[in-house]
Amino acid sequence: MLVHICNNYVSSRVHNNLIHALSRSGVSQQDVFVPVRRDKDVGIADVEANGIATFFRRLNGPVIRFFPLLKVIWFAQALFGHLRHRVKDNNTILFAHTAWSDGVPAYLCSKFLGLPYIIVVRNTDLNWFIPKLPWYRWLVRKVLKNASEVVFLSEAYKNRLKERYPGLFYCRNLYKVLPNGIDNYWIENVNSTKGGECSAKTVCYVGKFDKNKNLPAILNSVSIARKEVPSLRLIMVGGSWEKLQQLTGIVDRPDWLDVHEHMTEKDKVRDVYRQSSVFLMPSFHESFGLVYIEALSQGCPVICSFGEAIDGMFQGSGILESVDPKDDAGIAAAIIAHLKRWPRGIPQNIIAREIDDFNWSNIAQQYVSIFHRICVDFDKVNMRNVK
């Protein structure tokens, strides 16, 4: 049995997609253990499939989130009670979807129940919990060291842990890098129509309108790039004009800018990617960013920030440019570089080759291989203990 420990389950579809993919790949029994802070969150993204059971636990009290250690200890107690009633044998693996919020409870329960666990290191770990809670790094070190597998979503975040927190990174020898997958819609609708160079060029952004997404740099860099490419336009999807004004200080809308509210229909988002020459999202922090891969699936080259998201992937392919999010001129140069390199968009043969790594089925198969290895190693340890 696989037991998912997932604080972010309600707010992200990524975990739900992985659980379904694992089920299709032969993982016959999965429990999903989810803490929630509000009664209305109970049941959100509940999985209805054979062999998958979702268990929501309400966090007691509105202030517990302000006490990180108390929160994970409370969660560990709740998880321990769940495991005692559900686990019938030792063929159970705990899957912690973050290193701190999920990983600490997994570590504590593994100590009492003797179960192996794997963890995934995410944006919140590297940009919030580890830097903001230095007095608990000893505990993070134990979580990493004792895990049967530690997974990073990208090379960028693996390198960040190595460079900024070597004491944590070198507590173990091996790590695995496995990205998130994208919805099958994008795999099944890879663009095959890019072609025909046109005079009008377009930069697009699809995402939340918030401070982290660095929206002022998007506007400024496109404005700079227009000095070399006067026909360049910008499409921003994900918020209102009023919100954009609030975040950027822009007063009048330039004639080269189009702003659209959040689009729920994938076909409409697909059309934005297909009509665009470059996808630009120079976020200050980005754990992975599925929109980069979605844009690539439609033949649109992408720009992300150094050390964030998918930086370090697609080496030598030319489909990704990494930039300093605070350097508007450098971002503008990356836009122009993409326009020159891919005047007709990314060819379909390159898209298909690069996108295949982000197919949930392929990712699930790699996780299944990890689970099998852990079970074999765990059985060997138990046999030695018996002897």
C-alpha positions, 0 to 999 in steps of 0.5 A: 500500500502507498500512503500519500501525505499531502498538505497541498492536496486541496490547492493543487491538481498535480497530486491528484494527477500523479495518484491517478497515474500511479493507479493506472501503472499498477499501484493497487491500493493508495491512501491519501491523507490530507489535513485541511484548515477549513470545513469547506475544504473537506472533499475537494479533489476527492479521488473516486477510483478503485483502490484509492481512498482519501482521508481528510483531517481538520486542523484544530484551531485557527492559530496552529499554522503559526506554530510550524513544529506544533503543526507537524507534530499534531499532524504526525499524531493524526497520521499515526492513528490512521496508519495503525488502523490501515496498515496490515503489513510491512509492504507499505510506503509513505509518500510525503509530498513536501519535505517539511509539512509532510516529510516530518510526519512521515519521518516520525511515523516511520520511526514508530512503525518501521515504514519506509518513506520517500519525500519530494522537495518543493518550492515551499521547502526551499523558499520558506521552511528551510530558510525561515526556520533555521532552528529546525534544520537539524530535523530537516536533516534527519528527514532527508537522511532517513528517507528511502528516496528524496526527489526534486522536481528540477535540477535547479532546486537540487542545485539550490539545496546543494549551494545554499544548504550543503549541510543538508544536501550532503547528509545523503549521497543519492537524489532523484530528479523527477518533474511534474507531468502535464495534463494529457490534453497537452500531450494529445494536442501537441501543436503540429501547425507552427510555421509560416513566419509572420510580421507580427510577433507576440509574447504571452504570459499565463498565470496568476497576477501576483507579486511573485510573478514579476509582472512589472518586469514582463511589461518593461522587458517587452517595451524594451524589446519593441525598440528592436521589434516594433511589431511585438505584442504582449498577451497577459492571461490570468487577471484583470486590468485593475489588478495589473495596474495595482501590481505594476503601477501602469496607468494607461494601457498601451496599444500593444498589450492585451489583458484577459481574465483567467481562462478555464477552457484549455482550448482558449489557453492553447490558442494563446500559446499557439499564436505566441512567439515566446512564453515569458514568466520570470517569477521570483520563486517557482517550484516547477511551473507546468505552464512552461511545459504547456507552452512548449507543447504548443511550439512556444519557446519559454523564458524562466528565472535563473535557479527557478522552475525548469532552469537547467532542463532542455540543455542544448535544445535552445527552447529555454532561456533563463534570465535574472528576474531583476534585469529587464534589459536581459529579459528583453535580450532573451525575448529577441534571441528566441524570436531570431532562433525560432521565427516559425516556432519550435518544430513538432519533432523537437516538441514531441521529443522534449515533452515526452518526459512530462507524460504522467504515465512515464513519470508514474512508471519511474515512481513505481520502479522506485517503490519496487526498489524500496520494497526489495531493500526493506525486505533485505533489511528485515531479513538481516534483523531477523537473523 
